[in-house]
Amino acid sequence: MSLSIKTTMYSEIHEFPRVIIDSLARLKAVEEIAEILKSKDFATVQVLGRGTSGNASLFLKYLIEVRLGILVADASPSTTSIYKSPIAMRNNLLIGMSQSGKSTDLVEFARTAIESGAYFVAMTNDATSPLAQLAHHHIDLGVGPELAVAATKSYSSELLHAQLLVAAMLNQTSPANLAQESERVIQDADLRIQKATALAHAQDIVVLGRGYSLANALELSLKIKETSLINVPANSTAEYLHGPIAALKESSSVIFLAPSGQDYSVIAPTVDRVRAITKNVFWIGSSEYCAEGETFLGGSEIANESYSCILDSSVLQLLANQLAVAKGLNPDAPKGLNKVTLTR
């Protein structure tokens, strides 16, 4: 895999350290929203998103449930866009994530939710978008124009702003070296991924994560599907043992998402079972668990699981980009996809 071909996707991945700096400079706006949300004492929360933003909303779900102790449900836009069913949402917080803020079913669900009593916060990259205009509060992802069809810096920014919002609700600050560590992770992963030539030829790839890292596992799966046009299943390491592992073969390749700060014991049983079947094992996150003969692709060294997941997102994006380039495909304009997807 050569790094000589610098795609738009590749360039946008490298913007994330700048996005972190800009986002932290605008942190007061997020803190003000957090103070308002704390005063509301919501009984439940729903997260709303599709595709990449749906994966980011899963990360937010884990953050709210683990850190704030509030039950979070995944919103089902079809209940309003297809079935026209109103839902009672009194004392409910709805948080919607969308790069464009234009997806028809998300907008329709948010509108119905607000009419049913929900309090709505939107995270988008366009303050003038329909979703942002509906919101009681809008959090700007601040990534600037994202030209590559496969979302990268906007996904990373969604993870970041999910973390910043929850941290603000707990009056906590972010690690001081977040942007610098992001820069280091990207540079280090660039070199490591260049050497991971075996993955470029793999046709049977499985991606596994758990907890906070499950969002990244799903996103890596999506990115490889989008840019390399091959099916790549993603699972929780726990769920994987409940059936999907039966399809694993000696020739299969497995990518584990294991962020620094994660309790290794929660994934260890799955790692042991996988190693007994295939030697083609790759790691994104901590290098601590990478055994001899396995390949470490890069990751954050911050000893905080959720913050490490945010920085690790750049690694999975770089990997998807380079796999596509190695196959002679254009990751900037995947076949059959548009930048903005409008679904009913």
Sequence and secondary structure as in RCSB ss.txt:
>XXXX:A:sequence
MSLSIKTTMYSEIHEFPRVIIDSLARLKAVEEIAEILKSKDFATVQVLGRGTSGNASLFLKYLIEVRLGILVADA
SPSTTSIYKSPIAMRNNLLIGMSQSGKSTDLVEFARTAIESGAYFVAMTNDATSPLAQLAHHHIDLGVGPELAVA
ATKSYSSELLHAQLLVAAMLNQTSPANLAQESERVIQDADLRIQKATALAHAQDIVVLGRGYSLANALELSLKIK
ETSLINVPANSTAEYLHGPIAALKESSSVIFLAPSGQDYSVIAPTVDRVRAITKNVFWIGSSEYCAEGETFLGGS
EIANESYSCILDSSVLQLLANQLAVAKGLNPDAPKGLNKVTLTR
>XXXX:A:secstr
  S    HHHHHHTTHHHHHHHHHHTHHHHHHHHHHHHHH  SEEEEE  HHHHHHHHHHHHHIIIII   EEE 
 THHHHTT      TTEEEEEEESSS  HHHHHHHHHHHHTT EEEEEES TTSHHHHH SEEEE       SSS
  HHHHHHHHHHHHHHHHHTT    TTHHHHHHHHHHHHHHHHHH HHHHT S EEEEE GGGHHHHHHHHHHHH
HHH     EEEHHHHTTTGGGG  TT EEEEEE TT  GGGTHHHHHHHHTT SEEEEEE GGG  TT EE    
  S HHHHHHHHHHHHHHHHHHHHHHTT  TTS TT  SS    
